[in-house]
């Protein structure tokens, strides 16, 4: 099953910089998950499609759709639980 994690961020977003090392750490532990960074300033259409209103927003999805979404800095364990629930 294909599992994707979309990280919605902006260069000016302080909390996004706090989230980055957590996601980078997870990316190393989940090589089969597609990690995608979406700069909301450059890809507003994608941000609108996912109804992103606050940053950072992390969306975990698989073929069935969105499994979980997190708004604000989210701890590794919570994201990891969502990845496992999605089939990673």
PDB file with one MODEL, atoms N, CA, C and O in Angstrom:
MODEL        1
ATOM      1  N   UNK A   1       0.849  -1.183   0.000  1.00  0.00           N
ATOM      2  CA  UNK A   1       0.000   0.000   0.000  1.00  0.00           C
ATOM      3  C   UNK A   1       0.895   1.246   0.000  1.00  0.00           C
ATOM      4  O   UNK A   1       1.862   1.330   0.756  1.00  0.00           O
ATOM      5  N   UNK A   2       0.560   2.187  -0.841  1.00  0.00           N
ATOM      6  CA  UNK A   2       1.331   3.425  -0.915  1.00  0.00           C
ATOM      7  C   UNK A   2       0.895   4.377   0.196  1.00  0.00           C
ATOM      8  O   UNK A   2      -0.282   4.719   0.315  1.00  0.00           O
ATOM      9  N   UNK A   3       1.846   4.788   0.988  1.00  0.00           N
ATOM     10  CA  UNK A   3       1.579   5.739   2.070  1.00  0.00           C
ATOM     11  C   UNK A   3       2.351   7.017   1.769  1.00  0.00           C
ATOM     12  O   UNK A   3       3.537   6.986   1.443  1.00  0.00           O
ATOM     13  N   UNK A   4       1.648   8.144   1.886  1.00  0.00           N
ATOM     14  CA  UNK A   4       2.258   9.455   1.653  1.00  0.00           C
ATOM     15  C   UNK A   4       2.088  10.330   2.880  1.00  0.00           C
ATOM     16  O   UNK A   4       1.067  10.284   3.566  1.00  0.00           O
ATOM     17  N   UNK A   5       3.108  11.122   3.137  1.00  0.00           N
ATOM     18  CA  UNK A   5       3.036  12.146   4.175  1.00  0.00           C
ATOM     19  C   UNK A   5       3.293  13.481   3.483  1.00  0.00           C
ATOM     20  O   UNK A   5       4.343  13.687   2.876  1.00  0.00           O
ATOM     21  N   UNK A   6       2.330  14.374   3.583  1.00  0.00           N
ATOM     22  CA  UNK A   6       2.487  15.709   3.009  1.00  0.00           C
ATOM     23  C   UNK A   6       2.715  16.692   4.144  1.00  0.00           C
ATOM     24  O   UNK A   6       1.921  16.786   5.080  1.00  0.00           O
ATOM     25  N   UNK A   7       3.814  17.421   4.039  1.00  0.00           N
ATOM     26  CA  UNK A   7       4.199  18.427   5.033  1.00  0.00           C
ATOM     27  C   UNK A   7       3.936  19.801   4.420  1.00  0.00           C
ATOM     28  O   UNK A   7       4.684  20.257   3.555  1.00  0.00           O
ATOM     29  N   UNK A   8       2.873  20.452   4.873  1.00  0.00           N
ATOM     30  CA  UNK A   8       2.544  21.794   4.394  1.00  0.00           C
ATOM     31  C   UNK A   8       3.261  22.816   5.274  1.00  0.00           C
ATOM     32  O   UNK A   8       3.090  22.829   6.493  1.00  0.00           O
ATOM     33  N   UNK A   9       4.066  23.670   4.643  1.00  0.00           N
ATOM     34  CA  UNK A   9       4.916  24.600   5.373  1.00  0.00           C
ATOM     35  C   UNK A   9       5.075  25.900   4.580  1.00  0.00           C
ATOM     36  O   UNK A   9       4.620  26.021   3.443  1.00  0.00           O
ATOM     37  N   UNK A  10       5.737  26.863   5.222  1.00  0.00           N
ATOM     38  CA  UNK A  10       6.166  28.095   4.556  1.00  0.00           C
ATOM     39  C   UNK A  10       7.528  28.468   5.135  1.00  0.00           C
ATOM     40  O   UNK A  10       7.825  28.171   6.292  1.00  0.00           O
ATOM     41  N   UNK A  11       8.343  29.118   4.320  1.00  0.00           N
ATOM     42  CA  UNK A  11       9.692  29.492   4.771  1.00  0.00           C
ATOM     43  C   UNK A  11       9.659  30.420   5.976  1.00  0.00           C
ATOM     44  O   UNK A  11      10.577  30.397   6.797  1.00  0.00           O
ATOM     45  N   UNK A  12       8.614  31.238   6.095  1.00  0.00           N
ATOM     46  CA  UNK A  12       8.523  32.219   7.179  1.00  0.00           C
ATOM     47  C   UNK A  12       7.914  31.639   8.462  1.00  0.00           C
ATOM     48  O   UNK A  12       7.797  32.344   9.464  1.00  0.00           O
ATOM     49  N   UNK A  13       7.531  30.376   8.436  1.00  0.00           N
ATOM     50  CA  UNK A  13       6.810  29.744   9.551  1.00  0.00           C
ATOM     51  C   UNK A  13       7.791  29.174  10.577  1.00  0.00           C
ATOM     52  O   UNK A  13       8.474  28.187  10.303  1.00  0.00           O
ATOM     53  N   UNK A  14       7.859  29.789  11.747  1.00  0.00           N
ATOM     54  CA  UNK A  14       8.739  29.320  12.818  1.00  0.00           C
ATOM     55  C   UNK A  14       8.427  27.916  13.297  1.00  0.00           C
ATOM     56  O   UNK A  14       9.338  27.092  13.385  1.00  0.00           O
ATOM     57  N   UNK A  15       7.162  27.607  13.613  1.00  0.00           N
ATOM     58  CA  UNK A  15       6.831  26.250  14.054  1.00  0.00           C
ATOM     59  C   UNK A  15       7.165  25.185  13.005  1.00  0.00           C
ATOM     60  O   UNK A  15       7.450  24.039  13.353  1.00  0.00           O
ATOM     61  N   UNK A  16       7.130  25.562  11.725  1.00  0.00           N
ATOM     62  CA  UNK A  16       7.486  24.610  10.665  1.00  0.00           C
ATOM     63  C   UNK A  16       8.944  24.176  10.810  1.00  0.00           C
ATOM     64  O   UNK A  16       9.287  23.019  10.570  1.00  0.00           O
ATOM     65  N   UNK A  17       9.787  25.115  11.200  1.00  0.00           N
ATOM     66  CA  UNK A  17      11.206  24.796  11.396  1.00  0.00           C
ATOM     67  C   UNK A  17      11.394  23.849  12.576  1.00  0.00           C
ATOM     68  O   UNK A  17      12.335  23.055  12.593  1.00  0.00           O
ATOM     69  N   UNK A  18      10.507  23.929  13.556  1.00  0.00           N
ATOM     70  CA  UNK A  18      10.536  23.005  14.687  1.00  0.00           C
ATOM     71  C   UNK A  18      10.087  21.615  14.254  1.00  0.00           C
ATOM     72  O   UNK A  18      10.594  20.611  14.754  1.00  0.00           O
ATOM     73  N   UNK A  19       9.136  21.558  13.325  1.00  0.00           N
ATOM     74  CA  UNK A  19       8.604  20.277  12.845  1.00  0.00           C
ATOM     75  C   UNK A  19       9.599  19.541  11.953  1.00  0.00           C
ATOM     76  O   UNK A  19       9.624  18.311  11.941  1.00  0.00           O
ATOM     77  N   UNK A  20      10.418  20.280  11.207  1.00  0.00           N
ATOM     78  CA  UNK A  20      11.323  19.684  10.217  1.00  0.00           C
ATOM     79  C   UNK A  20      12.182  18.532  10.740  1.00  0.00           C
ATOM     80  O   UNK A  20      12.188  17.465  10.125  1.00  0.00           O
ATOM     81  N   UNK A  21      12.911  18.703  11.856  1.00  0.00           N
ATOM     82  CA  UNK A  21      13.775  17.595  12.299  1.00  0.00           C
ATOM     83  C   UNK A  21      12.994  16.337  12.663  1.00  0.00           C
ATOM     84  O   UNK A  21      13.499  15.226  12.499  1.00  0.00           O
ATOM     85  N   UNK A  22      11.773  16.500  13.152  1.00  0.00           N
ATOM     86  CA  UNK A  22      10.944  15.341  13.499  1.00  0.00           C
ATOM     87  C   UNK A  22      10.609  14.570  12.225  1.00  0.00           C
ATOM     88  O   UNK A  22      10.699  13.342  12.195  1.00  0.00           O
ATOM     89  N   UNK A  23      10.223  15.291  11.174  1.00  0.00           N
ATOM     90  CA  UNK A  23       9.864  14.637   9.916  1.00  0.00           C
ATOM     91  C   UNK A  23      11.086  14.032   9.236  1.00  0.00           C
ATOM     92  O   UNK A  23      11.003  12.949   8.657  1.00  0.00           O
ATOM     93  N   UNK A  24      12.218  14.724   9.305  1.00  0.00           N
ATOM     94  CA  UNK A  24      13.448  14.186   8.712  1.00  0.00           C
ATOM     95  C   UNK A  24      13.851  12.887   9.389  1.00  0.00           C
ATOM     96  O   UNK A  24      14.301  11.951   8.728  1.00  0.00           O
ATOM     97  N   UNK A  25      13.692  12.831  10.698  1.00  0.00           N
ATOM     98  CA  UNK A  25      14.001  11.627  11.465  1.00  0.00           C
ATOM     99  C   UNK A  25      13.076  10.477  11.045  1.00  0.00           C
ATOM    100  O   UNK A  25      13.526   9.348  10.850  1.00  0.00           O
ATOM    101  N   UNK A  26      11.787  10.777  10.908  1.00  0.00           N
ATOM    102  CA  UNK A  26      10.827   9.758  10.486  1.00  0.00           C
ATOM    103  C   UNK A  26      11.122   9.267   9.074  1.00  0.00           C
ATOM    104  O   UNK A  26      11.005   8.075   8.789  1.00  0.00           O
ATOM    105  N   UNK A  27      11.501  10.180   8.196  1.00  0.00           N
ATOM    106  CA  UNK A  27      11.772   9.822   6.808  1.00  0.00           C
ATOM    107  C   UNK A  27      12.882   8.777   6.725  1.00  0.00           C
ATOM    108  O   UNK A  27      12.830   7.877   5.887  1.00  0.00           O
ATOM    109  N   UNK A  28      13.876   8.896   7.588  1.00  0.00           N
ATOM    110  CA  UNK A  28      14.958   7.921   7.609  1.00  0.00           C
ATOM    111  C   UNK A  28      14.508   6.554   8.081  1.00  0.00           C
ATOM    112  O   UNK A  28      15.078   5.539   7.680  1.00  0.00           O
ATOM    113  N   UNK A  29      13.488   6.517   8.934  1.00  0.00           N
ATOM    114  CA  UNK A  29      12.999   5.252   9.485  1.00  0.00           C
ATOM    115  C   UNK A  29      11.896   4.612   8.652  1.00  0.00           C
ATOM    116  O   UNK A  29      11.570   3.441   8.851  1.00  0.00           O
ATOM    117  N   UNK A  30      11.321   5.367   7.722  1.00  0.00           N
ATOM    118  CA  UNK A  30      10.227   4.852   6.886  1.00  0.00           C
ATOM    119  C   UNK A  30      10.547   5.072   5.407  1.00  0.00           C
ATOM    120  O   UNK A  30       9.940   5.928   4.764  1.00  0.00           O
ATOM    121  N   UNK A  31      11.493   4.308   4.867  1.00  0.00           N
ATOM    122  CA  UNK A  31      11.916   4.520   3.478  1.00  0.00           C
ATOM    123  C   UNK A  31      10.818   4.230   2.452  1.00  0.00           C
ATOM    124  O   UNK A  31      10.893   4.717   1.324  1.00  0.00           O
ATOM    125  N   UNK A  32       9.806   3.450   2.819  1.00  0.00           N
ATOM    126  CA  UNK A  32       8.739   3.118   1.877  1.00  0.00           C
ATOM    127  C   UNK A  32       7.634   4.176   1.834  1.00  0.00           C
ATOM    128  O   UNK A  32       6.739   4.105   0.992  1.00  0.00           O
ATOM    129  N   UNK A  33       7.695   5.150   2.732  1.00  0.00           N
ATOM    130  CA  UNK A  33       6.698   6.225   2.756  1.00  0.00           C
ATOM    131  C   UNK A  33       7.192   7.371   1.882  1.00  0.00           C
ATOM    132  O   UNK A  33       8.366   7.740   1.931  1.00  0.00           O
ATOM    133  N   UNK A  34       6.293   7.925   1.086  1.00  0.00           N
ATOM    134  CA  UNK A  34       6.621   9.084   0.254  1.00  0.00           C
ATOM    135  C   UNK A  34       6.426  10.354   1.079  1.00  0.00           C
ATOM    136  O   UNK A  34       5.299  10.715   1.418  1.00  0.00           O
ATOM    137  N   UNK A  35       7.529  11.024   1.398  1.00  0.00           N
ATOM    138  CA  UNK A  35       7.474  12.281   2.149  1.00  0.00           C
ATOM    139  C   UNK A  35       7.504  13.438   1.153  1.00  0.00           C
ATOM    140  O   UNK A  35       8.438  13.550   0.360  1.00  0.00           O
ATOM    141  N   UNK A  36       6.489  14.293   1.192  1.00  0.00           N
ATOM    142  CA  UNK A  36       6.382  15.403   0.258  1.00  0.00           C
ATOM    143  C   UNK A  36       6.272  16.710   1.028  1.00  0.00           C
ATOM    144  O   UNK A  36       5.418  16.859   1.902  1.00  0.00           O
ATOM    145  N   UNK A  37       7.141  17.652   0.694  1.00  0.00           N
ATOM    146  CA  UNK A  37       7.075  18.977   1.298  1.00  0.00           C
ATOM    147  C   UNK A  37       6.297  19.886   0.344  1.00  0.00           C
ATOM    148  O   UNK A  37       6.608  19.953  -0.846  1.00  0.00           O
ATOM    149  N   UNK A  38       5.297  20.579   0.862  1.00  0.00           N
ATOM    150  CA  UNK A  38       4.465  21.451   0.048  1.00  0.00           C
ATOM    151  C   UNK A  38       4.570  22.870   0.611  1.00  0.00           C
ATOM    152  O   UNK A  38       4.054  23.165   1.689  1.00  0.00           O
ATOM    153  N   UNK A  39       5.243  23.733  -0.133  1.00  0.00           N
ATOM    154  CA  UNK A  39       5.372  25.141   0.256  1.00  0.00           C
ATOM    155  C   UNK A  39       4.059  25.828  -0.115  1.00  0.00           C
ATOM    156  O   UNK A  39       3.745  25.976  -1.297  1.00  0.00           O
ATOM    157  N   UNK A  40       3.295  26.246   0.888  1.00  0.00           N
ATOM    158  CA  UNK A  40       1.965  26.799   0.624  1.00  0.00           C
ATOM    159  C   UNK A  40       2.019  28.114  -0.139  1.00  0.00           C
ATOM    160  O   UNK A  40       1.051  28.478  -0.806  1.00  0.00           O
ATOM    161  N   UNK A  41       3.127  28.828  -0.053  1.00  0.00           N
ATOM    162  CA  UNK A  41       3.258  30.076  -0.804  1.00  0.00           C
ATOM    163  C   UNK A  41       3.439  29.815  -2.293  1.00  0.00           C
ATOM    164  O   UNK A  41       3.057  30.643  -3.120  1.00  0.00           O
ATOM    165  N   UNK A  42       4.015  28.675  -2.635  1.00  0.00           N
ATOM    166  CA  UNK A  42       4.278  28.339  -4.034  1.00  0.00           C
ATOM    167  C   UNK A  42       3.235  27.388  -4.616  1.00  0.00           C
ATOM    168  O   UNK A  42       3.057  27.333  -5.833  1.00  0.00           O
ATOM    169  N   UNK A  43       2.550  26.643  -3.762  1.00  0.00           N
ATOM    170  CA  UNK A  43       1.583  25.648  -4.233  1.00  0.00           C
ATOM    171  C   UNK A  43       0.242  25.830  -3.526  1.00  0.00           C
ATOM    172  O   UNK A  43      -0.249  24.932  -2.842  1.00  0.00           O
ATOM    173  N   UNK A  44      -0.336  27.020  -3.710  1.00  0.00           N
ATOM    174  CA  UNK A  44      -1.590  27.342  -3.036  1.00  0.00           C
ATOM    175  C   UNK A  44      -2.734  26.440  -3.476  1.00  0.00           C
ATOM    176  O   UNK A  44      -3.642  26.164  -2.691  1.00  0.00           O
ATOM    177  N   UNK A  45      -2.702  25.977  -4.726  1.00  0.00           N
ATOM    178  CA  UNK A  45      -3.767  25.093  -5.210  1.00  0.00           C
ATOM    179  C   UNK A  45      -3.791  23.777  -4.432  1.00  0.00           C
ATOM    180  O   UNK A  45      -4.862  23.262  -4.109  1.00  0.00           O
ATOM    181  N   UNK A  46      -2.609  23.234  -4.132  1.00  0.00           N
ATOM    182  CA  UNK A  46      -2.534  21.984  -3.362  1.00  0.00           C
ATOM    183  C   UNK A  46      -2.976  22.241  -1.919  1.00  0.00           C
ATOM    184  O   UNK A  46      -3.710  21.440  -1.339  1.00  0.00           O
ATOM    185  N   UNK A  47      -2.527  23.356  -1.346  1.00  0.00           N
ATOM    186  CA  UNK A  47      -2.934  23.709   0.017  1.00  0.00           C
ATOM    187  C   UNK A  47      -4.451  23.877   0.103  1.00  0.00           C
ATOM    188  O   UNK A  47      -5.071  23.450   1.077  1.00  0.00           O
ATOM    189  N   UNK A  48      -5.038  24.490  -0.902  1.00  0.00           N
ATOM    190  CA  UNK A  48      -6.493  24.660  -0.915  1.00  0.00           C
ATOM    191  C   UNK A  48      -7.205  23.322  -1.062  1.00  0.00           C
ATOM    192  O   UNK A  48      -8.237  23.090  -0.433  1.00  0.00           O
ATOM    193  N   UNK A  49      -6.655  22.446  -1.888  1.00  0.00           N
ATOM    194  CA  UNK A  49      -7.241  21.118  -2.083  1.00  0.00           C
ATOM    195  C   UNK A  49      -7.315  20.360  -0.757  1.00  0.00           C
ATOM    196  O   UNK A  49      -8.281  19.639  -0.504  1.00  0.00           O
ATOM    197  N   UNK A  50      -6.301  20.523   0.082  1.00  0.00           N
ATOM    198  CA  UNK A  50      -6.255  19.843   1.378  1.00  0.00           C
ATOM    199  C   UNK A  50      -6.804  20.713   2.513  1.00  0.00           C
ATOM    200  O   UNK A  50      -6.717  20.346   3.685  1.00  0.00           O
ATOM    201  N   UNK A  51      -7.368  21.862   2.154  1.00  0.00           N
ATOM    202  CA  UNK A  51      -7.983  22.780   3.118  1.00  0.00           C
ATOM    203  C   UNK A  51      -7.032  23.139   4.259  1.00  0.00           C
ATOM    204  O   UNK A  51      -7.407  23.104   5.431  1.00  0.00           O
ATOM    205  N   UNK A  52      -5.810  23.480   3.900  1.00  0.00           N
ATOM    206  CA  UNK A  52      -4.809  23.876   4.882  1.00  0.00           C
ATOM    207  C   UNK A  52      -5.074  25.323   5.290  1.00  0.00           C
ATOM    208  O   UNK A  52      -5.088  26.221   4.449  1.00  0.00           O
ATOM    209  N   UNK A  53      -5.282  25.538   6.576  1.00  0.00           N
ATOM    210  CA  UNK A  53      -5.568  26.872   7.100  1.00  0.00           C
ATOM    211  C   UNK A  53      -4.521  27.359   8.089  1.00  0.00           C
ATOM    212  O   UNK A  53      -4.400  28.559   8.339  1.00  0.00           O
ATOM    213  N   UNK A  54      -3.765  26.424   8.649  1.00  0.00           N
ATOM    214  CA  UNK A  54      -2.732  26.770   9.633  1.00  0.00           C
ATOM    215  C   UNK A  54      -1.488  25.951   9.335  1.00  0.00           C
ATOM    216  O   UNK A  54      -1.552  24.884   8.724  1.00  0.00           O
ATOM    217  N   UNK A  55      -0.354  26.478   9.784  1.00  0.00           N
ATOM    218  CA  UNK A  55       0.929  25.811   9.551  1.00  0.00           C
ATOM    219  C   UNK A  55       1.628  25.539  10.867  1.00  0.00           C
ATOM    220  O   UNK A  55       1.451  26.284  11.831  1.00  0.00           O
ATOM    221  N   UNK A  56       2.420  24.478  10.918  1.00  0.00           N
ATOM    222  CA  UNK A  56       2.508  23.419   9.919  1.00  0.00           C
ATOM    223  C   UNK A  56       1.273  22.517   9.944  1.00  0.00           C
ATOM    224  O   UNK A  56       0.619  22.370  10.976  1.00  0.00           O
ATOM    225  N   UNK A  57       0.972  21.926   8.808  1.00  0.00           N
ATOM    226  CA  UNK A  57      -0.055  20.889   8.708  1.00  0.00           C
ATOM    227  C   UNK A  57       0.603  19.671   8.078  1.00  0.00           C
ATOM    228  O   UNK A  57       1.284  19.775   7.057  1.00  0.00           O
ATOM    229  N   UNK A  58       0.392  18.521   8.696  1.00  0.00           N
ATOM    230  CA  UNK A  58       0.916  17.261   8.189  1.00  0.00           C
ATOM    231  C   UNK A  58      -0.277  16.368   7.874  1.00  0.00           C
ATOM    232  O   UNK A  58      -1.151  16.160   8.716  1.00  0.00           O
ATOM    233  N   UNK A  59      -0.304  15.842   6.649  1.00  0.00           N
ATOM    234  CA  UNK A  59      -1.383  14.952   6.216  1.00  0.00           C
ATOM    235  C   UNK A  59      -0.780  13.594   5.881  1.00  0.00           C
ATOM    236  O   UNK A  59       0.174  13.502   5.107  1.00  0.00           O
ATOM    237  N   UNK A  60      -1.341  12.544   6.467  1.00  0.00           N
ATOM    238  CA  UNK A  60      -0.938  11.174   6.170  1.00  0.00           C
ATOM    239  C   UNK A  60      -2.074  10.545   5.383  1.00  0.00           C
ATOM    240  O   UNK A  60      -3.228  10.570   5.811  1.00  0.00           O
ATOM    241  N   UNK A  61      -1.736   9.972   4.212  1.00  0.00           N
ATOM    242  CA  UNK A  61      -2.772   9.381   3.378  1.00  0.00           C
ATOM    243  C   UNK A  61      -2.270   8.104   2.713  1.00  0.00           C
ATOM    244  O   UNK A  61      -1.068   7.860   2.611  1.00  0.00           O
ATOM    245  N   UNK A  62      -3.224   7.305   2.269  1.00  0.00           N
ATOM    246  CA  UNK A  62      -2.923   6.125   1.467  1.00  0.00           C
ATOM    247  C   UNK A  62      -3.922   6.088   0.311  1.00  0.00           C
ATOM    248  O   UNK A  62      -4.594   7.086   0.049  1.00  0.00           O
ATOM    249  N   UNK A  63      -4.030   4.956  -0.381  1.00  0.00           N
ATOM    250  CA  UNK A  63      -4.927   4.875  -1.536  1.00  0.00           C
ATOM    251  C   UNK A  63      -6.383   5.155  -1.174  1.00  0.00           C
ATOM    252  O   UNK A  63      -7.159   5.599  -2.020  1.00  0.00           O
ATOM    253  N   UNK A  64      -6.749   4.900   0.066  1.00  0.00           N
ATOM    254  CA  UNK A  64      -8.132   5.094   0.503  1.00  0.00           C
ATOM    255  C   UNK A  64      -8.442   6.552   0.839  1.00  0.00           C
ATOM    256  O   UNK A  64      -9.604   6.907   1.035  1.00  0.00           O
ATOM    257  N   UNK A  65      -7.408   7.403   0.907  1.00  0.00           N
ATOM    258  CA  UNK A  65      -7.616   8.810   1.237  1.00  0.00           C
ATOM    259  C   UNK A  65      -6.842   9.217   2.472  1.00  0.00           C
ATOM    260  O   UNK A  65      -5.888   8.552   2.875  1.00  0.00           O
ATOM    261  N   UNK A  66      -7.263  10.316   3.063  1.00  0.00           N
ATOM    262  CA  UNK A  66      -6.570  10.860   4.228  1.00  0.00           C
ATOM    263  C   UNK A  66      -6.845   9.964   5.441  1.00  0.00           C
ATOM    264  O   UNK A  66      -7.995   9.683   5.780  1.00  0.00           O
ATOM    265  N   UNK A  67      -5.767   9.528   6.079  1.00  0.00           N
ATOM    266  CA  UNK A  67      -5.863   8.693   7.269  1.00  0.00           C
ATOM    267  C   UNK A  67      -5.875   9.567   8.518  1.00  0.00           C
ATOM    268  O   UNK A  67      -6.623   9.313   9.461  1.00  0.00           O
ATOM    269  N   UNK A  68      -5.031  10.603   8.510  1.00  0.00           N
ATOM    270  CA  UNK A  68      -4.954  11.510   9.657  1.00  0.00           C
ATOM    271  C   UNK A  68      -4.328  12.821   9.214  1.00  0.00           C
ATOM    272  O   UNK A  68      -3.612  12.876   8.215  1.00  0.00           O
ATOM    273  N   UNK A  69      -4.608  13.874   9.971  1.00  0.00           N
ATOM    274  CA  UNK A  69      -3.989  15.167   9.709  1.00  0.00           C
ATOM    275  C   UNK A  69      -3.689  15.823  11.046  1.00  0.00           C
ATOM    276  O   UNK A  69      -4.424  15.666  12.021  1.00  0.00           O
ATOM    277  N   UNK A  70      -2.595  16.558  11.062  1.00  0.00           N
ATOM    278  CA  UNK A  70      -2.128  17.209  12.279  1.00  0.00           C
ATOM    279  C   UNK A  70      -1.886  18.685  11.970  1.00  0.00           C
ATOM    280  O   UNK A  70      -1.317  19.027  10.933  1.00  0.00           O
ATOM    281  N   UNK A  71      -2.318  19.539  12.866  1.00  0.00           N
ATOM    282  CA  UNK A  71      -2.107  20.970  12.709  1.00  0.00           C
ATOM    283  C   UNK A  71      -1.270  21.438  13.897  1.00  0.00           C
ATOM    284  O   UNK A  71      -1.588  21.159  15.053  1.00  0.00           O
ATOM    285  N   UNK A  72      -0.199  22.152  13.586  1.00  0.00           N
ATOM    286  CA  UNK A  72       0.726  22.574  14.629  1.00  0.00           C
ATOM    287  C   UNK A  72       1.850  21.568  14.754  1.00  0.00           C
ATOM    288  O   UNK A  72       1.819  20.504  14.136  1.00  0.00           O
ATOM    289  N   UNK A  73       2.834  21.908  15.552  1.00  0.00           N
ATOM    290  CA  UNK A  73       3.969  20.998  15.746  1.00  0.00           C
ATOM    291  C   UNK A  73       3.453  19.719  16.395  1.00  0.00           C
ATOM    292  O   UNK A  73       2.794  19.756  17.434  1.00  0.00           O
ATOM    293  N   UNK A  74       3.761  18.594  15.769  1.00  0.00           N
ATOM    294  CA  UNK A  74       3.246  17.299  16.205  1.00  0.00           C
ATOM    295  C   UNK A  74       4.407  16.385  16.571  1.00  0.00           C
ATOM    296  O   UNK A  74       5.420  16.334  15.873  1.00  0.00           O
ATOM    297  N   UNK A  75       4.247  15.678  17.654  1.00  0.00           N
ATOM    298  CA  UNK A  75       5.298  14.784  18.136  1.00  0.00           C
ATOM    299  C   UNK A  75       5.446  13.568  17.233  1.00  0.00           C
ATOM    300  O   UNK A  75       4.496  13.126  16.587  1.00  0.00           O
ATOM    301  N   UNK A  76       6.646  13.051  17.211  1.00  0.00           N
ATOM    302  CA  UNK A  76       6.993  11.895  16.382  1.00  0.00           C
ATOM    303  C   UNK A  76       6.037  10.726  16.600  1.00  0.00           C
ATOM    304  O   UNK A  76       5.580  10.112  15.636  1.00  0.00           O
ATOM    305  N   UNK A  77       5.732  10.416  17.853  1.00  0.00           N
ATOM    306  CA  UNK A  77       4.914   9.248  18.170  1.00  0.00           C
ATOM    307  C   UNK A  77       3.532   9.339  17.526  1.00  0.00           C
ATOM    308  O   UNK A  77       3.004   8.335  17.047  1.00  0.00           O
ATOM    309  N   UNK A  78       2.949  10.524  17.511  1.00  0.00           N
ATOM    310  CA  UNK A  78       1.617  10.694  16.931  1.00  0.00           C
ATOM    311  C   UNK A  78       1.649  10.487  15.419  1.00  0.00           C
ATOM    312  O   UNK A  78       0.762   9.845  14.855  1.00  0.00           O
ATOM    313  N   UNK A  79       2.666  11.030  14.770  1.00  0.00           N
ATOM    314  CA  UNK A  79       2.786  10.863  13.327  1.00  0.00           C
ATOM    315  C   UNK A  79       3.081   9.401  12.995  1.00  0.00           C
ATOM    316  O   UNK A  79       2.546   8.848  12.034  1.00  0.00           O
ATOM    317  N   UNK A  80       3.938   8.790  13.805  1.00  0.00           N
ATOM    318  CA  UNK A  80       4.281   7.388  13.595  1.00  0.00           C
ATOM    319  C   UNK A  80       3.044   6.494  13.712  1.00  0.00           C
ATOM    320  O   UNK A  80       2.881   5.558  12.930  1.00  0.00           O
ATOM    321  N   UNK A  81       2.181   6.777  14.673  1.00  0.00           N
ATOM    322  CA  UNK A  81       0.936   6.012  14.816  1.00  0.00           C
ATOM    323  C   UNK A  81       0.080   6.129  13.555  1.00  0.00           C
ATOM    324  O   UNK A  81      -0.499   5.145  13.095  1.00  0.00           O
ATOM    325  N   UNK A  82       0.004   7.346  13.000  1.00  0.00           N
ATOM    326  CA  UNK A  82      -0.784   7.563  11.777  1.00  0.00           C
ATOM    327  C   UNK A  82      -0.170   6.825  10.597  1.00  0.00           C
ATOM    328  O   UNK A  82      -0.892   6.251   9.782  1.00  0.00           O
ATOM    329  N   UNK A  83       1.162   6.835  10.495  1.00  0.00           N
ATOM    330  CA  UNK A  83       1.828   6.111   9.414  1.00  0.00           C
ATOM    331  C   UNK A  83       1.530   4.617   9.494  1.00  0.00           C
ATOM    332  O   UNK A  83       1.260   3.977   8.478  1.00  0.00           O
ATOM    333  N   UNK A  84       1.577   4.076  10.682  1.00  0.00           N
ATOM    334  CA  UNK A  84       1.278   2.646  10.869  1.00  0.00           C
ATOM    335  C   UNK A  84      -0.180   2.361  10.533  1.00  0.00           C
ATOM    336  O   UNK A  84      -0.485   1.349   9.901  1.00  0.00           O
ATOM    337  N   UNK A  85      -1.074   3.237  10.947  1.00  0.00           N
ATOM    338  CA  UNK A  85      -2.503   3.075  10.657  1.00  0.00           C
ATOM    339  C   UNK A  85      -2.739   3.114   9.141  1.00  0.00           C
ATOM    340  O   UNK A  85      -3.638   2.444   8.633  1.00  0.00           O
ATOM    341  N   UNK A  86      -1.934   3.895   8.430  1.00  0.00           N
ATOM    342  CA  UNK A  86      -2.075   4.018   6.979  1.00  0.00           C
ATOM    343  C   UNK A  86      -1.494   2.818   6.239  1.00  0.00           C
ATOM    344  O   UNK A  86      -1.747   2.638   5.048  1.00  0.00           O
ATOM    345  N   UNK A  87      -0.719   1.998   6.941  1.00  0.00           N
ATOM    346  CA  UNK A  87      -0.162   0.800   6.314  1.00  0.00           C
ATOM    347  C   UNK A  87       1.333   0.821   6.104  1.00  0.00           C
ATOM    348  O   UNK A  87       1.875  -0.022   5.390  1.00  0.00           O
ATOM    349  N   UNK A  88       2.010   1.786   6.726  1.00  0.00           N
ATOM    350  CA  UNK A  88       3.471   1.866   6.583  1.00  0.00           C
ATOM    351  C   UNK A  88       4.153   0.837   7.450  1.00  0.00           C
ATOM    352  O   UNK A  88       5.381   0.755   7.461  1.00  0.00           O
TER     353      UNK A  88
ENDMDL
END
